[in-house]
């Protein structure tokens, strides 16, 4: 009798959870920040079981001028197609569910990076049924316009001598940002050098110490003397770009190098993760 009662209670809990996920959620969407290449949104959800995701469209996107629900349905169809293609390559069971792969639960922030400056965008939030993938309720959206960003004619000459990196910019009066990280961390966490760079600069800007991380004029770095975390033979990605007021004034350039004490080896001067 106790086992039967336990089974009934468990079944009731599962059904209740499923029903909650199928109910329209009270969602509040807020634009917290917009710059030239980044925008940050906050989403507050009353129903923690609700499954939702976002769509960010620029003015040149195919669905930009479509109603939000039409654009959302197009996005769901695209996700379903992409998921079927990705399933064949999956080795991690935590992504075995379509909604876990693309959708979110609970309140959170979303940051859009690598946006085109001085451009109209629309950010759309929509909820779906966990089984049928049909829209639940009406999507929410915010239209916004990114700020203009100055484009600088700034290039960099990078050279390695033993353990020392020397960066010589083409204009000593302009500021720039550079950093490096283990190749596997960039791949697994950020996927691309661009994402890594935008995330890093965004974090520094948010906490108010980006200015101290910017360089101007010739800069040098001794990997052995100034970084005791590197391991012999470690592969790292170095990124560099012009940067002013938290915005990139040039394209992000990346190179791949292997750390070897006394002889750092550049593996790719124009690196891009495929």
LUMSE-794636 format. One line per 4 residues: number of its first residue (from 1); for each residue x, y, z of N, C-alpha, C. Coordinates in steps of 0.05 Angstrom, whole numbers. Layout:
! LUMSE-794636
NUM> X:Y:Z:X:Y:Z:X:Y:Z | ... $
! end
This chain:
! LUMSE-794636
1> 16:-24:0:0:0:0:17:25:0 | 39:25:16:56:48:17:70:53:-10 | 78:31:-23:91:34:-49:71:45:-69 | 46:36:-68:26:46:-87:21:76:-82 $
5> 19:84:-56:15:112:-50:38:129:-59 | 63:119:-55:87:133:-64:86:138:-94 | 78:117:-109:76:118:-138:56:139:-147 | 33:140:-133:12:159:-140:22:188:-135 $
9> 35:192:-112:45:218:-106:67:227:-126 | 84:209:-134:105:215:-153:93:222:-180 | 73:206:-189:60:211:-214:45:238:-214 | 33:245:-191:19:270:-189:39:294:-191 $
13> 62:290:-178:83:311:-180:93:315:-208 | 97:293:-223:107:295:-250:86:308:-268 | 61:301:-265:40:313:-281:37:342:-275 | 39:349:-249:38:377:-241:60:394:-253 $
17> 85:383:-253:107:397:-265:104:401:-294 | 94:380:-308:89:382:-337:68:403:-343 | 46:403:-327:25:422:-331:35:451:-328 | 53:455:-308:64:482:-304:80:491:-329 $
21> 95:472:-340:111:479:-364:93:485:-388 | 68:476:-387:50:481:-410:33:506:-406 | 36:519:-383:20:543:-377:34:568:-386 | 19:588:-396:32:614:-403:45:626:-379 $
25> 69:637:-382:84:649:-360:81:679:-361 | 82:692:-338:83:721:-336:112:729:-339 | 119:741:-362:147:747:-369:150:778:-371 | 171:788:-358:179:816:-361:206:818:-375 $
29> 207:834:-396:231:837:-412:240:866:-410 | 266:869:-405:277:896:-401:304:899:-415 | 307:921:-430:333:928:-442:349:943:-422 | 372:931:-413:388:943:-392:411:960:-403 $
33> 421:953:-426:444:968:-437:445:963:-468 | 451:984:-482:457:982:-511:480:1000:-518 | 500:989:-531:523:1004:-541:524:1002:-571 | 549:1003:-581:552:1001:-610:553:972:-620 $
37> 563:954:-603:565:926:-612:554:906:-592 | 543:916:-570:532:898:-549:506:909:-538 | 489:891:-530:464:898:-516:458:877:-495 | 447:886:-473:441:867:-451:412:869:-443 $
41> 399:846:-440:371:845:-433:368:828:-407 | 348:835:-392:340:818:-369:312:807:-373 | 309:782:-365:283:768:-368:275:758:-340 | 251:767:-331:240:757:-306:216:740:-312 $
45> 216:715:-302:195:696:-308:181:687:-282 | 155:689:-282:140:681:-258:138:651:-254 | 138:636:-277:135:607:-277:163:594:-282 | 175:583:-262:202:572:-265:203:547:-282 $
49> 180:535:-288:180:512:-306:176:519:-335 | 169:544:-340:164:553:-368:190:550:-384 | 187:543:-409:210:539:-428:208:560:-449 | 230:576:-451:229:598:-470:257:602:-481 $
53> 258:618:-503:284:626:-514:281:653:-527 | 303:662:-540:302:689:-552:311:688:-581 | 304:709:-595:312:713:-622:321:742:-625 | 344:747:-636:354:774:-640:358:779:-669 $
57> 343:798:-681:344:802:-710:353:830:-716 | 371:832:-736:380:858:-746:362:866:-769 | 364:891:-776:346:903:-797:348:889:-824 | 370:875:-828:374:861:-854:366:832:-852 $
61> 357:822:-829:348:795:-827:322:790:-843 | 319:765:-852:296:759:-869:269:764:-855 | 268:758:-829:243:759:-814:240:785:-797 | 257:804:-802:257:828:-785:230:843:-786 $
65> 218:844:-810:193:859:-813:169:841:-810 | 173:816:-803:150:798:-798:139:803:-770 | 114:796:-765:103:797:-737:120:778:-719 | 121:784:-693:138:768:-675:131:739:-675 $
69> 105:732:-676:98:704:-675:107:689:-700 | 106:703:-723:115:690:-748:145:685:-747 | 160:705:-738:189:703:-736:196:681:-716 | 181:679:-694:187:658:-674:182:630:-686 $
73> 161:627:-701:155:600:-713:177:593:-733 | 186:612:-748:209:607:-767:233:598:-751 | 238:611:-728:261:604:-712:259:576:-700 | 235:569:-691:230:542:-680:236:521:-701 $
77> 226:526:-726:231:507:-748:261:504:-754 | 275:527:-753:304:526:-758:318:510:-736 | 310:515:-711:321:500:-688:317:470:-690 | 292:463:-698:286:434:-701:304:421:-722 $
81> 308:435:-744:325:424:-765:354:423:-756 | 363:443:-742:391:444:-732:395:422:-712 | 375:417:-695:377:397:-674:380:369:-686 | 365:363:-707:367:337:-719:394:332:-731 $
85> 406:354:-742:433:351:-753:454:348:-731 | 449:361:-708:469:360:-686:467:334:-671 | 444:322:-670:441:297:-654:461:275:-663 | 467:274:-689:485:254:-699:513:258:-688 $
89> 520:282:-679:547:288:-670:549:289:-640 | 526:287:-626:526:290:-597:539:267:-582 | 555:274:-562:567:254:-545:560:259:-515 | 547:282:-511:540:290:-483:510:287:-479 $
93> 502:270:-461:474:264:-456:458:288:-446 | 471:308:-435:456:330:-424:443:347:-446 | 452:343:-471:439:357:-493:421:339:-509 | 411:317:-498:395:297:-512:367:306:-516 $
97> 359:328:-504:331:339:-506:331:365:-521 | 313:368:-540:311:392:-557:309:417:-540 | 292:417:-520:288:441:-504:312:448:-487 | 327:427:-478:351:433:-463:373:445:-481 $
101> 372:438:-506:392:447:-525:389:476:-532 | 364:485:-535:360:513:-545:346:531:-525 | 333:520:-505:314:536:-489:324:540:-460 | 310:558:-446:318:566:-419:295:564:-400 $
105> 301:563:-374:281:565:-353:290:586:-333 | 271:599:-320:278:618:-299:287:645:-309 | 291:663:-290:299:691:-297:329:692:-302 | 338:709:-320:366:711:-327:372:735:-344 $
109> 397:739:-350:406:761:-368:416:748:-394 | 413:763:-415:424:755:-441:440:779:-453 | 464:773:-462:481:794:-474:485:787:-503 | 479:806:-520:484:803:-549:510:816:-556 $
113> 528:801:-568:554:811:-576:557:812:-606 | 578:826:-615:585:827:-643:563:839:-660 | 547:858:-649:526:871:-664:538:892:-683 | 523:897:-704:531:917:-723:524:945:-712 $
117> 543:963:-711:537:990:-700:517:1005:-718 | 503:1024:-705:485:1042:-719:464:1026:-736 | 452:1007:-723:433:988:-737:409:983:-720 | 386:980:-733:361:972:-719:361:942:-713 $
121> 352:935:-689:350:907:-681:324:903:-666 | 315:878:-665:292:870:-649:300:845:-633 | 295:846:-607:300:823:-589:273:812:-581 | 269:786:-586:243:773:-582:246:750:-563 $
125> 228:748:-543:226:726:-525:201:711:-530 | 203:684:-532:178:668:-536:179:642:-521 | 156:633:-512:153:608:-496:141:586:-514 | 149:561:-510:138:539:-526:128:517:-508 $
129> 111:500:-520:102:476:-506:125:455:-507 | 131:443:-484:155:425:-483:153:400:-501 | 128:392:-509:125:368:-525:119:375:-554 | 101:394:-559:92:399:-586:109:421:-600 $
133> 124:436:-584:140:459:-593:123:481:-605 | 97:481:-599:80:503:-608:84:527:-589 | 79:551:-600:81:575:-583:60:575:-561 | 68:585:-538:49:589:-516:48:619:-511 $
137> 24:630:-512:21:658:-508:33:674:-531 | 35:700:-526:46:719:-546:75:725:-540 | 92:725:-561:120:734:-557:122:762:-547 | 143:768:-532:149:796:-524:174:805:-540 $
141> 174:831:-546:197:841:-562:204:870:-554 | 229:877:-559:238:904:-556:254:912:-580 | 247:935:-592:263:946:-615:284:964:-603 | 308:963:-614:330:980:-605:349:986:-628 $
145> 365:1007:-624:384:1016:-644:411:1018:-632 | 431:1005:-644:458:1006:-633:471:1033:-640 | 490:1041:-623:503:1067:-627:524:1065:-648 | 530:1088:-661:553:1088:-680:579:1084:-666 $
149> 598:1071:-679:624:1066:-668:645:1075:-688 | 665:1089:-678:687:1099:-695:703:1075:-706 | 709:1077:-732:727:1057:-744:755:1069:-747 | 774:1056:-735:802:1066:-736:819:1051:-755 $
153> 837:1065:-768:857:1053:-785:881:1046:-767 | 878:1023:-754:898:1015:-734:906:986:-739 | 932:982:-743:943:955:-747:964:949:-726 | 971:924:-723:990:916:-702:1012:898:-714 $
157> 1036:904:-705:1059:887:-712:1067:872:-687 | 1063:845:-687:1069:829:-664:1094:812:-670 | 1112:811:-650:1136:795:-654:1143:782:-628 | 1156:758:-630:1164:743:-607:1194:739:-607 $
161> 1206:744:-584:1235:740:-581:1239:725:-555 | 1244:699:-558:1246:682:-535:1220:680:-520 | 1218:690:-496:1193:690:-480:1178:716:-483 | 1189:736:-497:1177:763:-496:1162:769:-522 $
165> 1137:779:-517:1120:789:-539:1123:819:-540 | 1126:830:-564:1126:859:-568:1103:866:-588 | 1086:885:-580:1064:894:-597:1070:923:-604 | 1071:929:-630:1076:956:-639:1052:964:-656 $
169> 1035:983:-646:1012:992:-662:1020:1012:-683 | 1003:1015:-704:1010:1034:-725:1005:1063:-717 | 989:1066:-695:984:1093:-685:987:1093:-655 | 1007:1107:-645:1012:1107:-616:992:1122:-599 $
173> 974:1137:-612:954:1153:-597:928:1138:-593 | 924:1115:-605:899:1101:-603:902:1078:-583 | 880:1073:-568:881:1051:-548:872:1025:-561 | 881:1003:-549:874:976:-559:874:956:-536 $
177> 861:934:-541:858:913:-521:871:887:-531 | 885:873:-514:895:847:-522:896:829:-497 | 894:803:-502:896:783:-481:900:756:-494 | 904:735:-477:907:708:-488:895:688:-468 $
181> 889:664:-479:877:644:-462:883:617:-475 | 882:596:-458:885:568:-468:866:562:-491 | 876:550:-512:860:544:-536:835:528:-529 | 838:507:-513:815:490:-506:793:506:-491 $
185> 801:524:-473:782:539:-458:766:557:-477 | 780:570:-496:767:587:-516:747:571:-532 | 755:548:-541:738:531:-558:714:521:-543 | 718:511:-519:696:498:-504:677:518:-491 $
189> 687:541:-483:671:561:-469:660:582:-487 | 676:591:-506:668:614:-522:664:607:-552 | 674:584:-561:671:574:-588:689:589:-608 | 690:616:-607:706:631:-626:722:653:-611 $
193> 745:661:-622:760:683:-610:744:709:-607 | 727:715:-626:710:739:-624:693:739:-599 | 680:716:-594:663:714:-570:679:717:-545 | 703:705:-544:720:707:-521:728:737:-516 $
197> 735:751:-537:743:779:-534:720:797:-525 | 697:793:-538:674:810:-530:666:804:-501 | 666:779:-493:658:772:-466:678:784:-445 | 703:783:-452:723:793:-433:721:824:-430 $
201> 719:838:-453:717:867:-452:691:875:-438 | 669:861:-444:644:867:-431:645:864:-401 | 659:843:-392:662:839:-363:678:861:-350 | 701:868:-363:718:890:-352:702:916:-351 $
205> 686:921:-372:671:946:-373:650:946:-351 | 636:924:-347:615:922:-328:625:927:-299 | 649:917:-294:660:920:-267:677:946:-264 | 680:961:-286:692:988:-283:722:989:-284 $
209> 736:969:-294:765:972:-296:776:965:-324 | 759:971:-344:768:966:-372:792:984:-379 | 790:1009:-370:812:1028:-377:839:1019:-369 | 841:1005:-346:867:995:-337:877:971:-354 $
213> 859:959:-370:866:936:-386:873:944:-415 | 870:969:-421:876:978:-449:905:986:-451 | 916:983:-475:943:991:-480:944:1014:-500 | 966:1029:-500:970:1051:-519:1000:1052:-525 $
217> 1007:1053:-551:1035:1052:-558:1046:1024:-556 | 1072:1021:-557:1085:995:-556:1081:982:-529 | 1074:957:-530:1070:941:-505:1087:916:-507 | 1097:907:-484:1113:882:-483:1102:864:-460 $
221> 1107:838:-464:1098:819:-444:1118:796:-443 | 1128:790:-419:1146:767:-416:1130:744:-405 | 1124:724:-421:1106:702:-413:1117:686:-390 | 1143:682:-389:1155:666:-367:1156:682:-341 $
225> 1164:707:-343:1168:724:-319:1141:734:-308 | 1121:738:-325:1096:751:-317:1072:733:-315 | 1076:707:-322:1053:688:-321:1064:661:-312 | 1058:654:-287:1068:628:-277:1047:606:-280 $
229> 1026:610:-295:1005:590:-299:1009:574:-324 | 1027:583:-342:1030:569:-368:1046:543:-364 | 1038:523:-379:1052:497:-379:1068:494:-404 | 1090:480:-403:1107:475:-426:1091:461:-448 $
233> 1091:472:-472:1076:460:-494:1047:468:-496 | 1038:486:-478:1010:494:-478:1004:512:-502 | 981:507:-515:973:522:-538:953:544:-528 | 958:569:-537:941:591:-529:933:608:-553 $
237> 910:621:-550:900:640:-570:904:668:-559 | 917:685:-575:920:713:-568:902:730:-586 | 887:748:-574:868:765:-588:876:794:-585 | 871:811:-605:878:839:-604:859:855:-622 $
241> 851:879:-612:834:897:-628:835:925:-617 | 831:945:-634:828:972:-625:803:974:-607 | 805:990:-586:783:991:-567:781:1019:-555 | 758:1031:-556:753:1057:-543:725:1057:-531 $
245> 723:1067:-506:697:1069:-493:682:1042:-492 | 697:1021:-490:684:994:-488:675:983:-515 | 682:996:-537:674:987:-563:699:981:-580 | 697:961:-598:720:955:-615:720:972:-640 $
249> 742:985:-645:745:1003:-667:759:990:-691 | 767:965:-688:778:949:-710:766:921:-708 | 771:905:-728:765:876:-726:782:863:-705 | 772:842:-693:788:826:-674:806:808:-690 $
253> 832:809:-684:851:791:-696:860:771:-675 | 865:746:-684:874:725:-666:897:709:-678 | 915:701:-660:937:684:-669:939:661:-648 | 949:639:-658:953:615:-641:983:611:-637 $
257> 991:607:-611:1019:602:-605:1022:579:-585 | 1045:567:-585:1052:546:-566:1073:556:-547 | 1068:555:-521:1087:564:-501:1109:544:-498 | 1133:553:-502:1157:538:-496:1177:557:-483 $
261> 1186:551:-460:1203:569:-445:1228:576:-462 | 1232:601:-467:1255:610:-482:1251:610:-512 | 1228:599:-521:1224:598:-550:1194:594:-556 | 1179:615:-555:1150:613:-561:1146:610:-591 $
265> 1130:591:-599:1126:584:-627:1098:594:-636 | 1097:611:-657:1072:619:-669:1063:597:-688 | 1039:587:-684:1028:565:-701:1011:576:-723 | 997:599:-718:979:610:-738:976:640:-732 $
269> 984:656:-751:983:685:-748:955:696:-752 | 938:682:-766:911:691:-771:891:669:-764 | 887:665:-738:874:641:-728:844:645:-727 | 829:624:-734:800:623:-732:792:595:-727 $
273> 774:591:-707:766:564:-699:743:555:-717 | 746:532:-730:725:522:-747:710:500:-732 $
! end
